[in-house]
Amino acid sequence: MQTCELLIIGSGPAGTSAAIYAARSGIETKLIGCRPKYAGEYDIDNYYGFPETISGKELQKRGLQQAERFGVEADCDRALAVHVLDNNRFRVKTETREIEACALLLATGVSRTKPGISNLSDYEGKGVSYCVSCDGFFVRGRPVMVLGEGNFAANQAFELMDYTDKVTICTQGKAVGMHHEYLDRLAQSGIEVIEQKIVRLTGDPALEEVVFEDDERRAVEGLFIAQGQASSSDFAYTLGLERDGVFIKADNEQNTSMPGVFAAGDCTGGFLQISVAVGEGAKAAKSAIEYVKRNCR
């Protein structure tokens, strides 16, 4: 078990900016996250202080180098689950370890992955869920399915085993992207992974079946969405943070509705620009620094 004062999830402009401010102030800071979407061959012409065009990849590299100067090295490790402990600290499970932190800063952007199920929204809250720890209790002993192709989906399936042994994973037509160790654990747990695509849901008044492209049906009373990588909105569901659609609600100082949890960047909505994310990361770090000094020392 690793520990730190502040754990930042997301190494994009918001998370990296926050890491620079927090570490520079003497806060023990960890930054996890693999290459964000903007860090590719995107040309950026409107970032302050760069009269020449700079690529997203180069801008990301420079930001991480600056964070490293203050002792923070971004680990390419993906967060899979976040839980609040009895002592109000936070435990984060990643693909490789567990980290306990006094404060948590969410900066993983916003997920734009859509499952492609025609009537998904009709069953949200009626069998469709985005949070195992929130809704696993309601499907005890019932057949459930996790929708997703990666390690995030596998971890959600393992968590569901605490409530029911009737768990299946559906990759929604995508290739399986789970690490071998996760696939081995799934097999040992008796969790089937299928690569069919769900096109619609049925049941009245709540979810009873999923219907695949070939019109095959399977009894499912809980469908847990976990596509791609875990995003800030996924963690918001787990922590019970106030949201506005897929965005996390944060005040002007980047405080969320839960003490000790801060959010910055695209996950908070608004003007989704790099310069805004950098500024919000700085504000979130300031708030996190004050929280850590007040509650963790």
Summary of the structure (lengths in Angstrom):
residues: 297
radius of gyration: 19.7
end to end distance: 19.7
largest distance: 60.9
contacts: 1039
relative contact order: 0.19
helix: 31%
strand: 25%
